[in-house]
Amino acid sequence: MGKLTLKGGHGAEAVQVEPVYAREIDQILGQLAIDPAEYTFIDFGSGKGRALLIGPCYPFRRIVGVEFAKDLHDIAQQNIGGYRSSKKRCFDIQSIHANA
């Protein structure tokens, strides 16, 4: 994991960081056979928060990212704070620094 600061004692299992592709996550969310307004979208291993910025295009009740690398969590916090979009339909977005 390089020089990332990890929460909890599971650093040995953390072998790499890979971003989620925006188009793929948008396709997956668009094909869900649910009413997003009835659900909370949770992204375990949310990294810098890309999925947390795609999720708001759907009317989820709430969006939560859980990331155990403090450095990535801090970037996600900045990304969430600066996110503006006319497509935004969910406004309750949170990144949690925790070991899930």
MIZA-158089 format. One record per residue (C-alpha): x, y negated, z negated. Coordinates in pm, whole numbers. Layout:
     px     py     pz
      X      Y      Z
...
This chain:
     px     py     pz
      0      0      0
    296   -231     16
    292   -507   -242
    -80   -525   -314
   -182   -559   -678
   -424   -273   -752
   -678   -241  -1030
   -691     88  -1215
   -463    388  -1202
   -535    515   -852
   -262    339   -655
   -113    670   -542
   -430    749   -345
   -426    411   -172
   -221    484    136
   -327    223    392
   -555    -69    469
   -763    -59    786
  -1012   -325    892
  -1366   -243    991
  -1450   -340   1349
  -1722   -604   1364
  -1897   -452   1666
  -1913   -108   1505
  -2053   -227   1173
  -2309   -443   1358
  -2418   -141   1565
  -2452     76   1253
  -2653   -184   1062
  -2871   -251   1367
  -2965    117   1393
  -3071    166   1031
  -3427    295   1004
  -3496     93    688
  -3628   -246    587
  -3303   -417    478
  -3499   -655    255
  -3561   -361     21
  -3193   -273    -18
  -2859   -396   -147
  -2574   -350    100
  -2263   -226    -85
  -1920   -201     77
  -1675      8   -127
  -1321    -82    -28
  -1437   -415    114
  -1088   -547    181
  -1088   -905    308
  -1468   -895    342
  -1537   -859    714
  -1841   -634    657
  -1957   -879    390
  -1974  -1144    663
  -2158   -922    913
  -2414   -792    662
  -2575  -1135    611
  -2703  -1125    970
  -2953   -873    830
  -3205   -961    559
  -3059   -745    283
  -3174   -825    -71
  -2810   -862   -173
  -2460   -787    -39
  -2182   -664   -267
  -1823   -575   -184
  -1603   -378   -423
  -1227   -401   -373
   -950   -284   -608
   -664   -474   -441
   -661   -816   -607
   -490   -979   -309
   -759   -857    -67
  -1039   -944   -309
   -906  -1301   -336
   -907  -1335     44
  -1262  -1195     56
  -1371  -1455   -199
  -1227  -1731     21
  -1389  -1585    332
  -1729  -1561    163
  -1701  -1916     30
  -1624  -2057    374
  -1876  -1849    568
  -2134  -2048    762
  -2361  -1904   1030
  -2696  -1991   1181
  -2763  -1612   1191
  -2727  -1578    812
  -3034  -1409    660
  -2893  -1297    324
  -2746  -1557     91
  -2661  -1345   -214
  -2310  -1224   -126
  -2056  -1119   -386
  -1712   -960   -396
  -1617   -771   -712
  -1260   -689   -810
  -1297   -339   -952
  -1187     18   -908
  -1492    205   -785
